[in-house]
Amino acid sequence: MAIPTCVFDSLNINDGSTYTIMPGVELGARLKTWDEQRSYAGGVTQTNVSEAYIIPMRFPLLVRGSSASDLDSKVQAINTKIDGCTPAAPKNLVYAGTTYSIVATPRIAYVLEQSAQNAFWTFIDFLPNRNP
């Protein structure tokens, strides 16, 4: 099976050497939301039915570096791209030929476990939020 391309604002996060997407990618789907209130007739009615405007996604990544500081710089490179994501100025993420508009996204942190300190690799979850 071919490796799907995944480029986040010009940063290839599935190059197979520094960044590798692991199994478990979730592209997300719109979620319906509503409020339930008691109606005048005594039953329960659903009001404010809408679909969520921001859709969460999940990309489990393996990040490799040549030293502990290099590993940290690879993770911070993703965080730098994340810091520029806003609803007013979304960034593009292209996964397997489909372009997604990424808005608010939590920064990435990783645990300084033995693999990160000695082998210079770590698993992270990249959790971008996209527009529908």
C-alpha positions in Angstrom: 0.0 0.0 0.0 1.3 3.4 -0.9 2.1 5.9 1.8 -0.4 8.7 1.8 1.0 12.2 1.6 0.3 14.4 4.5 1.5 18.0 4.3 0.6 20.6 7.0 1.3 24.1 5.8 4.3 23.0 3.8 5.6 20.6 6.5 5.5 17.0 5.4 4.3 15.1 8.4 4.4 11.7 6.7 7.9 11.6 5.1 8.7 8.2 6.5 12.0 9.3 8.1 11.4 12.2 10.5 7.6 12.0 10.7 5.6 8.8 10.2 1.8 8.6 10.5 0.8 5.5 12.5 -2.4 3.5 12.2 -5.5 5.1 13.7 -6.0 8.3 11.6 -9.4 9.8 12.2 -10.6 12.4 9.7 -13.6 13.3 11.8 -17.3 13.9 10.9 -19.8 16.6 11.7 -21.5 16.0 15.1 -25.1 17.0 15.6 -25.8 19.0 18.7 -29.1 20.1 20.3 -30.7 21.2 23.5 -33.5 19.2 25.1 -36.2 21.2 26.9 -39.6 20.4 28.3 -42.3 21.6 25.9 -45.5 23.3 26.8 -47.3 20.1 26.2 -45.2 18.3 28.8 -43.0 16.3 26.5 -39.4 16.8 25.6 -38.4 18.8 22.5 -35.1 19.3 20.8 -34.2 22.9 20.1 -31.1 24.6 18.6 -30.4 21.6 16.4 -27.1 22.2 14.5 -24.0 20.6 13.3 -20.7 21.4 14.9 -18.7 23.9 13.0 -15.3 22.6 14.0 -14.5 18.9 13.3 -11.8 17.2 15.4 -9.2 15.0 13.6 -6.5 12.7 14.9 -3.1 11.8 13.4 -1.0 9.5 15.6 2.7 10.3 14.7 6.1 8.8 15.3 8.7 11.6 15.4 12.4 10.8 15.1 15.4 13.0 15.7 19.2 12.6 15.8 19.5 13.9 19.3 17.3 15.0 22.2 17.4 18.6 21.1 16.8 17.6 17.4 13.8 15.6 18.5 12.4 18.6 20.4 13.0 20.9 17.4 11.0 18.4 15.2 8.0 18.6 17.6 8.4 22.4 17.9 8.3 22.7 14.1 4.7 21.3 14.2 3.9 23.6 17.1 5.1 26.6 15.1 2.7 25.7 12.3 -0.1 25.2 14.9 0.5 28.6 16.5 -0.4 30.2 13.1 -3.8 28.5 12.9 -6.7 30.8 13.6 -10.3 30.8 12.4 -9.4 34.1 10.6 -6.3 32.6 9.0 -6.6 28.8 8.7 -3.7 26.6 7.5 -4.1 23.9 4.9 -3.5 20.2 5.6 -3.4 17.9 2.6 -4.0 14.3 3.4 -4.1 11.7 0.6 -5.0 14.4 -2.0 -7.8 16.0 0.1 -7.3 19.5 1.4 -8.6 20.4 4.9 -8.8 23.9 6.4 -7.3 23.7 9.9 -8.3 26.2 12.5 -7.9 26.0 16.3 -5.6 23.2 17.3 -4.0 22.2 20.6 -0.2 22.4 20.8 1.7 19.1 20.9 3.6 17.9 24.0 5.4 14.7 24.5 6.7 12.7 27.5 10.4 12.6 28.1 10.5 8.9 28.5 13.5 6.7 27.9 12.9 6.3 24.2 12.9 10.1 23.8 16.0 10.6 25.9 18.1 7.6 24.6 16.7 6.6 21.1 15.5 10.1 20.1 11.9 9.1 19.0 8.5 9.6 20.5 4.8 9.0 19.7 2.6 12.0 19.7 -1.1 12.7 18.8 -1.6 15.6 16.4 -5.2 16.7 16.9 -6.1 19.3 14.4 -9.5 20.9 14.2 -10.9 21.6 10.8 -13.7 23.5 9.1 -16.4 21.3 7.6 
